[in-house]
Amino acid sequence: MRVTVNGEVRETAPDATVTTLLASLGIDSRKVAVERNREIVPKSAYDRVALVDEDALEIVQFVGGG
Amino acid sequence: MAFSTDETERYTRHILLKEIGGPGQQRLKAATVAIVGMGGLGAPAALYLAAAGIGRLLLIDPDAVALSNLQRQVLYRTADVGAAKVAAAAAALHALNPHADTDARAVRLVEANATELLEGAHLVVDGTDDFATRFAVNAACHALGVPLVSGAVGRWDGQIGVFASGVTKGAPCYRCFVPETPPDVEPCAEAGIVGALTGVIGAMMALEAIKIVTGAGSPLAGRLLLFDGLGADARTVRLAADPACPVCSGGQIR
Protein backbone atom coordinates (compact mmCIF):
# COMPACT_ATOMS: atom_id res chain seq x y z
CA MET A 1 0.00 0.00 0.00
CA ARG A 2 1.28 3.47 -0.86
CA VAL A 3 0.63 6.56 1.18
CA THR A 4 2.09 10.07 1.04
CA VAL A 5 3.82 11.37 4.16
CA ASN A 6 4.79 15.05 4.15
CA GLY A 7 4.71 14.98 0.36
CA GLU A 8 6.81 11.84 -0.06
CA VAL A 9 5.36 8.57 -1.30
CA ARG A 10 6.01 5.68 1.08
CA GLU A 11 5.28 1.98 0.95
CA THR A 12 3.53 0.71 4.09
CA ALA A 13 2.26 -2.64 5.35
CA PRO A 14 -1.35 -3.41 4.38
CA ASP A 15 -2.41 -3.36 8.05
CA ALA A 16 -0.63 -0.07 8.85
CA THR A 17 -2.17 2.26 11.43
CA VAL A 18 -1.13 5.74 12.53
CA THR A 19 0.69 4.11 15.47
CA THR A 20 2.71 1.76 13.26
CA LEU A 21 3.48 4.53 10.79
CA LEU A 22 4.90 6.81 13.51
CA ALA A 23 6.89 3.90 14.95
CA SER A 24 8.36 3.10 11.53
CA LEU A 25 9.40 6.75 11.16
CA GLY A 26 10.87 6.84 14.68
CA ILE A 27 8.59 9.71 15.72
CA ASP A 28 7.46 10.28 19.32
CA SER A 29 3.68 10.62 19.06
CA ARG A 30 3.61 13.09 21.98
CA LYS A 31 5.46 15.68 19.86
CA VAL A 32 3.23 15.70 16.80
CA ALA A 33 -0.26 15.74 15.42
CA VAL A 34 -1.02 13.55 12.43
CA GLU A 35 -3.13 14.94 9.68
CA ARG A 36 -4.80 12.46 7.35
CA ASN A 37 -6.51 13.80 4.25
CA ARG A 38 -6.70 17.29 5.82
CA GLU A 39 -8.15 16.09 9.12
CA ILE A 40 -6.26 15.75 12.42
CA VAL A 41 -6.52 12.16 13.67
CA PRO A 42 -7.58 12.11 17.36
CA LYS A 43 -4.70 10.76 19.42
CA SER A 44 -6.94 8.17 21.07
CA ALA A 45 -7.64 6.69 17.62
CA TYR A 46 -4.02 6.13 16.52
CA ASP A 47 -4.23 2.36 17.09
CA ARG A 48 -7.59 2.05 15.39
CA VAL A 49 -7.20 4.22 12.31
CA ALA A 50 -6.15 1.92 9.49
CA LEU A 51 -4.36 3.67 6.66
CA VAL A 52 -5.73 3.12 3.18
CA ASP A 53 -4.05 3.28 -0.20
CA GLU A 54 -3.37 6.84 -1.39
CA ASP A 55 -3.89 8.43 2.02
CA ALA A 56 -2.20 11.83 2.26
CA LEU A 57 -0.60 12.25 5.67
CA GLU A 58 1.20 15.19 7.21
CA ILE A 59 3.15 15.01 10.43
CA VAL A 60 2.64 18.34 12.23
CA GLN A 61 5.18 19.27 14.91
CA PHE A 62 3.55 21.03 17.84
CA VAL A 63 4.74 24.55 18.53
CA GLY A 64 3.95 26.30 21.80
CA GLY A 65 5.82 29.60 21.69
CA GLY A 66 4.21 32.98 22.00
CA MET B 1 -24.40 52.76 23.58
CA ALA B 2 -24.10 55.77 21.33
CA PHE B 3 -20.80 56.52 19.61
CA SER B 4 -19.14 59.90 19.98
CA THR B 5 -18.14 61.81 16.82
CA ASP B 6 -14.55 60.71 17.45
CA GLU B 7 -15.54 57.05 17.60
CA THR B 8 -17.71 57.22 14.49
CA GLU B 9 -14.81 58.67 12.51
CA ARG B 10 -12.24 56.35 14.10
CA TYR B 11 -14.19 53.21 13.18
CA THR B 12 -15.46 54.35 9.76
CA ARG B 13 -13.63 51.60 7.84
CA HIS B 14 -15.24 48.93 10.04
CA ILE B 15 -18.67 50.48 9.82
CA LEU B 16 -18.41 50.42 6.01
CA LEU B 17 -18.11 46.63 6.05
CA LYS B 18 -21.47 44.92 5.73
CA GLU B 19 -20.29 42.10 8.04
CA ILE B 20 -19.48 44.60 10.84
CA GLY B 21 -21.39 47.85 10.32
CA GLY B 22 -22.74 49.90 13.21
CA PRO B 23 -24.21 46.90 15.09
CA GLY B 24 -20.90 44.97 14.86
CA GLN B 25 -18.97 47.99 16.06
CA GLN B 26 -21.36 48.23 19.04
CA ARG B 27 -20.64 44.58 19.83
CA LEU B 28 -16.90 45.27 19.76
CA LYS B 29 -17.38 48.16 22.19
CA ALA B 30 -19.49 46.02 24.51
CA ALA B 31 -16.94 43.17 24.54
CA THR B 32 -14.40 42.24 27.19
CA VAL B 33 -11.49 40.28 25.73
CA ALA B 34 -8.78 38.71 27.88
CA ILE B 35 -5.29 38.40 26.41
CA VAL B 36 -3.08 35.89 28.19
CA GLY B 37 0.60 36.40 27.43
CA MET B 38 1.63 39.87 26.26
CA GLY B 39 4.59 38.68 24.21
CA GLY B 40 5.19 38.12 20.52
CA LEU B 41 1.57 37.12 19.87
CA GLY B 42 -0.29 39.02 22.58
CA ALA B 43 1.39 42.34 21.77
CA PRO B 44 0.30 42.61 18.12
CA ALA B 45 -3.09 41.07 18.93
CA ALA B 46 -3.62 43.71 21.64
CA LEU B 47 -2.71 46.54 19.25
CA TYR B 48 -5.28 45.43 16.68
CA LEU B 49 -7.97 44.68 19.24
CA ALA B 50 -7.57 48.06 20.96
CA ALA B 51 -7.52 49.82 17.60
CA ALA B 52 -10.63 47.86 16.56
CA GLY B 53 -12.56 49.32 19.48
CA ILE B 54 -12.83 46.37 21.87
CA GLY B 55 -14.36 48.07 24.92
CA ARG B 56 -12.33 46.36 27.61
CA LEU B 57 -9.07 44.42 27.38
CA LEU B 58 -7.88 42.26 30.25
CA LEU B 59 -4.09 41.98 29.95
CA ILE B 60 -2.46 39.10 31.84
CA ASP B 61 1.34 38.61 31.97
CA PRO B 62 3.79 38.46 34.90
CA ASP B 63 6.90 39.57 32.98
CA ALA B 64 8.83 42.79 32.48
CA VAL B 65 9.86 44.08 29.06
CA ALA B 66 13.34 42.82 28.10
CA LEU B 67 15.56 44.23 25.36
CA SER B 68 15.43 40.90 23.51
CA ASN B 69 11.61 41.20 23.33
CA LEU B 70 11.76 44.28 21.10
CA GLN B 71 12.75 42.29 17.99
CA ARG B 72 9.08 41.19 17.78
CA GLN B 73 6.94 42.68 20.55
CA VAL B 74 6.25 45.88 18.63
CA LEU B 75 3.84 47.24 21.23
CA TYR B 76 6.79 48.21 23.46
CA ARG B 77 9.43 50.91 23.15
CA THR B 78 13.09 50.85 24.15
CA ALA B 79 12.23 53.11 27.10
CA ASP B 80 9.85 50.41 28.39
CA VAL B 81 12.66 47.93 29.11
CA GLY B 82 12.36 46.87 32.74
CA ALA B 83 8.73 47.97 33.09
CA ALA B 84 5.91 45.48 33.68
CA LYS B 85 4.61 44.40 30.27
CA VAL B 86 0.96 44.86 31.19
CA ALA B 87 1.61 48.41 32.47
CA ALA B 88 3.62 49.41 29.38
CA ALA B 89 0.97 47.78 27.19
CA ALA B 90 -1.91 49.55 28.92
CA ALA B 91 -0.21 52.93 28.40
CA ALA B 92 0.54 52.23 24.73
CA LEU B 93 -2.97 50.92 24.03
CA HIS B 94 -4.57 53.90 25.74
CA ALA B 95 -2.45 56.23 23.58
CA LEU B 96 -3.63 54.34 20.49
CA ASN B 97 -7.29 54.30 21.47
CA PRO B 98 -8.49 56.10 24.61
CA HIS B 99 -11.90 54.45 24.18
CA ALA B 100 -10.43 51.01 24.96
CA ASP B 101 -10.33 50.35 28.70
CA THR B 102 -7.57 48.12 29.96
CA ASP B 103 -7.28 46.04 33.09
CA ALA B 104 -3.63 45.14 33.71
CA ARG B 105 -2.90 42.02 35.76
CA ALA B 106 0.83 41.46 36.32
CA VAL B 107 0.39 37.87 37.45
CA ARG B 108 1.20 34.44 36.07
CA LEU B 109 -1.94 32.56 35.07
CA VAL B 110 -1.86 29.04 36.51
CA GLU B 111 -4.47 26.33 36.95
CA ALA B 112 -5.39 27.59 40.43
CA ASN B 113 -6.18 31.20 39.42
CA ALA B 114 -7.21 30.78 35.77
CA THR B 115 -10.98 30.73 36.24
CA GLU B 116 -10.90 33.71 38.58
CA LEU B 117 -8.66 35.74 36.21
CA LEU B 118 -10.74 35.00 33.11
CA GLU B 119 -14.18 35.35 34.68
CA GLY B 120 -16.15 38.09 32.95
CA ALA B 121 -14.30 37.84 29.63
CA HIS B 122 -16.48 37.19 26.59
CA LEU B 123 -13.51 35.79 24.69
CA VAL B 124 -9.96 34.73 25.56
CA VAL B 125 -6.91 35.15 23.34
CA ASP B 126 -4.00 32.89 24.31
CA GLY B 127 -0.49 33.66 23.11
CA THR B 128 1.49 32.23 26.02
CA ASP B 129 4.78 30.43 25.60
CA ASP B 130 4.41 27.15 27.47
CA PHE B 131 2.03 24.22 27.35
CA ALA B 132 1.17 24.18 31.07
CA THR B 133 -0.27 27.69 30.79
CA ARG B 134 -2.06 26.82 27.55
CA PHE B 135 -3.67 23.82 29.26
CA ALA B 136 -4.78 25.99 32.21
CA VAL B 137 -6.29 28.63 29.88
CA ASN B 138 -8.08 25.94 27.86
CA ALA B 139 -9.56 24.23 30.92
CA ALA B 140 -10.78 27.56 32.32
CA CYS B 141 -12.35 28.58 28.99
CA HIS B 142 -14.13 25.23 28.77
CA ALA B 143 -15.43 25.55 32.35
CA LEU B 144 -16.51 29.18 31.89
CA GLY B 145 -18.13 28.56 28.50
CA VAL B 146 -15.96 31.13 26.75
CA PRO B 147 -14.49 30.76 23.25
CA LEU B 148 -10.69 30.58 23.04
CA VAL B 149 -8.56 31.92 20.20
CA SER B 150 -5.26 30.13 20.56
CA GLY B 151 -2.10 30.86 18.59
CA ALA B 152 1.39 29.41 18.85
CA VAL B 153 4.67 29.91 17.06
CA GLY B 154 8.05 28.21 16.83
CA ARG B 155 10.95 29.27 14.60
CA TRP B 156 9.21 29.87 11.24
CA ASP B 157 5.91 28.05 11.90
CA GLY B 158 2.62 29.22 13.33
CA GLN B 159 -0.55 27.37 14.37
CA ILE B 160 -3.87 29.00 15.17
CA GLY B 161 -7.30 27.69 16.07
CA VAL B 162 -10.56 28.65 17.74
CA PHE B 163 -11.66 26.30 20.51
CA ALA B 164 -15.29 26.57 21.54
CA SER B 165 -15.81 23.36 23.51
CA GLY B 166 -17.52 25.21 26.34
CA VAL B 167 -19.86 27.00 23.96
CA THR B 168 -20.83 24.56 21.21
CA LYS B 169 -21.61 20.91 21.87
CA GLY B 170 -19.26 18.65 19.97
CA ALA B 171 -16.64 21.34 19.36
CA PRO B 172 -13.02 20.41 20.12
CA CYS B 173 -10.89 22.05 22.81
CA TYR B 174 -7.15 22.72 22.71
CA ARG B 175 -6.42 19.40 24.46
CA CYS B 176 -8.15 17.54 21.62
CA PHE B 177 -5.25 18.88 19.52
CA VAL B 178 -2.44 18.68 22.11
CA PRO B 179 -3.45 16.01 24.67
CA GLU B 180 -0.26 16.09 26.75
CA THR B 181 2.80 18.29 27.10
CA PRO B 182 5.14 17.42 24.23
CA PRO B 183 8.58 16.49 25.57
CA ASP B 184 11.66 18.54 24.66
CA VAL B 185 9.87 21.39 22.87
CA GLU B 186 12.31 24.29 22.95
CA PRO B 187 10.90 27.66 24.05
CA CYS B 188 11.41 30.62 21.68
CA ALA B 189 14.25 31.83 23.94
CA GLU B 190 16.25 28.75 22.89
CA ALA B 191 14.91 27.88 19.44
CA GLY B 192 14.64 31.39 18.02
CA ILE B 193 11.67 33.05 16.36
CA VAL B 194 11.19 35.42 13.45
CA GLY B 195 9.59 38.62 14.69
CA ALA B 196 7.44 39.17 11.62
CA LEU B 197 5.92 35.68 11.99
CA THR B 198 4.62 36.56 15.45
CA GLY B 199 3.02 39.63 13.84
CA VAL B 200 1.29 37.46 11.23
CA ILE B 201 -0.10 35.00 13.76
CA GLY B 202 -0.90 37.65 16.39
CA ALA B 203 -2.83 39.68 13.82
CA MET B 204 -4.71 36.56 12.74
CA MET B 205 -5.66 35.94 16.36
CA ALA B 206 -7.06 39.48 16.54
CA LEU B 207 -8.90 38.88 13.25
CA GLU B 208 -10.53 35.69 14.58
CA ALA B 209 -11.47 37.52 17.80
CA ILE B 210 -13.10 40.35 15.82
CA LYS B 211 -15.02 37.82 13.71
CA ILE B 212 -16.30 35.98 16.77
CA VAL B 213 -17.38 39.15 18.58
CA THR B 214 -19.14 40.61 15.53
CA GLY B 215 -20.46 37.31 14.16
CA ALA B 216 -18.75 37.95 10.82
CA GLY B 217 -17.79 35.09 8.52
CA SER B 218 -16.66 31.63 9.58
CA PRO B 219 -14.36 31.36 12.59
CA LEU B 220 -11.57 28.76 12.71
CA ALA B 221 -13.67 26.59 15.04
CA GLY B 222 -13.17 22.88 14.48
CA ARG B 223 -10.31 23.78 12.19
CA LEU B 224 -6.67 24.76 12.53
CA LEU B 225 -4.66 27.03 10.33
CA LEU B 226 -1.07 25.90 9.91
CA PHE B 227 1.29 28.58 8.62
CA ASP B 228 4.70 27.78 7.15
CA GLY B 229 6.64 31.02 7.07
CA LEU B 230 9.72 29.60 5.37
CA GLY B 231 7.73 28.04 2.54
CA ALA B 232 5.19 30.90 2.41
CA ASP B 233 2.45 28.27 2.62
CA ALA B 234 -0.69 27.96 4.73
CA ARG B 235 -3.40 25.34 4.99
CA THR B 236 -6.42 24.67 7.13
CA VAL B 237 -7.18 21.22 8.48
CA ARG B 238 -10.22 19.90 10.29
CA LEU B 239 -10.06 19.03 13.99
CA ALA B 240 -12.70 16.91 15.70
CA ALA B 241 -13.33 16.60 19.44
CA ASP B 242 -11.53 13.60 20.92
CA PRO B 243 -13.83 11.36 23.05
CA ALA B 244 -10.77 10.57 25.20
CA CYS B 245 -9.95 14.26 25.81
CA PRO B 246 -9.25 14.83 29.55
CA VAL B 247 -10.93 18.27 29.45
CA CYS B 248 -13.97 18.11 27.18
CA SER B 249 -14.50 14.33 26.70
CA GLY B 250 -15.35 14.80 23.05
CA GLY B 251 -16.99 18.20 23.19
CA GLN B 252 -19.23 17.76 26.21
CA ILE B 253 -20.36 21.08 27.67
CA ARG B 254 -20.06 21.22 31.46
Interface residues (C-beta under 8 A of the other chain):
Chain A: D28 R30 K31 V32 A33 E35 R38 E39 I40 P42 K43 S44 A45 E58 V60 Q61 F62 V63 G64 G65 G66
Chain B: G37 G39 G40 L41 G42 D126 G127 T128 D129 D130 F131 R134 G151 A152 V153 G154 R155 D157 G158 Q159 C176 F177 V178 P179 E180 T181 P182 P183 D184 V185 P187 C188 A191 I193 T198 L224 L226 R235 T236 V237 R238 L239 A240 A241 D242 P243 A244
